[in-house]
Structures are given as C-alpha cells and as structure tokens.
C-alpha cells in the first residue's frame, strides 16, 4: 500500500473552495450598487489597436466622489472608442466626455432595480455554493478511492469530517458575503 493512495489532499480542496469564493467576489464587484466603483468597468473591453483591451489599460480610472467614476484616457484617439464601449456594455451608465476625461455619473438605483440586483447576487452565491459542493463531492470520491487502497475506517471518518468542515466554512463565507452584498445593494 502506497502512502500517496491513502492521502487526501485537503489543501487542494481548500484552494478550490477559495477559488469559488474569489470568483464570487469578482461577480459581486461587477454588480452595480448605488455607489461608484472602478470595478464596474472590469468586464468592459475596448477594441484598441486591433485587439480587445480592458479600460484600465487605456487610462487611469478614479472614483473622486461616491457617485462618480472618472477615466483619464491616455491616448486621445481612444476616447470615442472607450465611450462607445461603455455605452454598448449595458451597465446602464451614460458617459460624459469632458476633454481627455470621461465622467460616469452613477445614478441612484430605484427600488425595483435594487430588488433585481439582490436576486442576481443570490444567483451568483448559489453558483458558488454549487461549485463548493462539487469540490466536496470530489473530496468524498477521493476518500472512497483511498478506502479501496486500504485507508482505515477511522481515517475515512476523520477525512470525511474534515472535508465536511471545509465545506461548511466555505458555504458560511458565501452566505455572509451574500448578506453583505444584498445589504449594500438595498442601502439607499
């Protein structure tokens, strides 16, 4: 019996669960709340110099006040392309060109839009929970394979408990992140 066959890599499972959380945080950051945030521009790509480029590689993005994002585009020839990309992105913000600057006034969210965004946040959280449960299932499968390779009953139970504990902690983090994001969205 080789030692490798009976070892369950809990660190790898933890890293995969953390990856699901990182993806969730990125999705939450792209949700527009009533506050300005440079992260709302992250998914937007601009056709610049023959390739799709993120806005933060074409200019400096600042948040000078709670309801305003300002982009200082470095290449003046790119201003209209950046503006068009923002308009076409569907984020619901109307860019205002002011010389080399593009100002993005963040409008107040109405109650209906806030409720829609909380539902979207809940969907993102559920996707993260499913990803975490899939990692748990993979861990339990590893334990079953190790059992066939000679893992003792006590070790099986210990590993199963540890995998479940990792899962419970990760799900709790998702739930707290969702609560926090929904509170942020509903805040007027």
N, C-alpha and C positions, 0 to 999 in steps of 0.2 A: 504494500500500500504506500503510495507516494504522498508526501506531505501536501503537495500542491492540490491534489484531488479533493482533499478534505478541508481546505482553507476557503472560507467565504470572504471575499474582498469587500468588507463593509465600507472602506474608504471610497472605493469606486462607486458604490451605491449612493453614498452621501454626496459625492461630486455630481452624480447625475441628477439627484434631487435638487441640489443647489443650482444646477443648470436650468431646471424648470423654473425655479424662483427668479433667476436672472432674466429669463425670457419674459416672465410675468411682469417684472418691474419695468422692462423696456416697453411692453404693451401698455401698461398703466401710464407711463410717461408720455406716450403718444396721445392719450385721451386728453382732450381739451377741457380744462375746468375754466372757471371764471378768471383765473389768474394767468398772467403771461408767463411763458416758459420757453426757453430756446429749444427744448426737446420736441415741441410740436412740429418743428421743421425737419427733424431727423429722417422721416420716411420720404421726404420730397427730394427728387433727383432732377437736375437741370441738364439739358443737352448742351454741354460746353466743350468746345474744342474737339468735337467728334465723338465724345463719349459721355455717358450719364455720370454726373458728379453730384455729391451731396452739397447742399448750400453752404455748410460750414467750411468747405474747401474753396469757396469762391468769394468769401468775405467774412468779416467779423460780425458775429451775432451777439447782441447785448440786450439786456432787459433793464432799461433805465427806470421804469416805474411799473407798478403792479398790473396795469392793463396795456402795456406797450412792449412790442419786440421791435428792435431796430437792427437792420442788416446794413453794414457798410461794405458795399461790393467793391472789390479791389480793381477789377477791370471794368471800366465804364461801359465797354461794349457789351457786357453781360447783363447789365441792369434790366433791360427789357425781357431777356430770357428768364432771369430769376423771377421777375414779377409775373410773367406768364405761367411759369411752373407753379407758383403759389396759388394763382387764380384757378388753375386747372386741377389742383390737388384735391379739392373737395373738403378742405379743412374749415371752410366757412368764414374765412377772413379776407377782407378786401385790402390788398396792399396799396399804400400811397407812396408814390415816388417823389422824393424831395432832393433833387440834385443827385449826389452819389449815394444817398441813403434811401432805403426802402423801409417805411414805417408800417408796422402791422398793429393797428388798434384792435385790442381783444374786446369784442362786445360782451355785454352781460348775457348770461345764459338764462333763458326763460325756464319756468318750472317743468314744462313738458320735455324740453331738451335735456334738462338735468336728469329726469327720470329715465330717459332713453340711455344716457351715458352710464347710469348706475347699472342698467341691465347689461350693457356691453361689458362693463367692468366685471360683472358677475359671470358672464360667459368666459372671459379671459381667465378668471380664477378657476372655473370648473375645468378648463383645458389644462391648467397647471396641476389640479388635483388628479386628473386622469393620467397625466404624464408621471406623476409621483407614484400613483398606484401601479402603473406599468413597471416602474423600477422595482417596486415591492414584489410584484409577481416574478420578475426576473430573479430577484434575490431568493425567493422561496424555491424557484426552479433549481437554482444553484445548490440549495440545501438538499433538495431531493436527489440530485445527481451525486452529491457528496455522500449521502446516505448509502447509495448503491456502491460507492467506493470505500465504504467502511466507516463513515462518521458515526460516532456513538449516539445513542438516544439523548443523553444529557447535552451533548454538544449541539445536536439538532435543535433541541428546545431552546438552548441559550442563543443560538444564531437566529432562530425564528423570532424570539422575543426582541433581540436587538434590531432586526430588520423592521419589525412592527413599531418599535420605539422611534426609529429614524423616520418612519412613515408618519406616525402620529405628530412628531415635532414639525415635520415639513408641512403637513396639512394645517397645523395650527398657525404656522407662519403665513401661509396663503390666506387663511381666514382673517388674521389680523390685518394683513396688507389690504384685503378687500374692504374690510370695515373702515379702515383709514381712508382709502381712496373714495369710497362712497360718501363718507362724511365730508371730504374735501370737495367733491362734486356738488353736494347739496348745500354747501355753505354759501350764503348769499352775501 
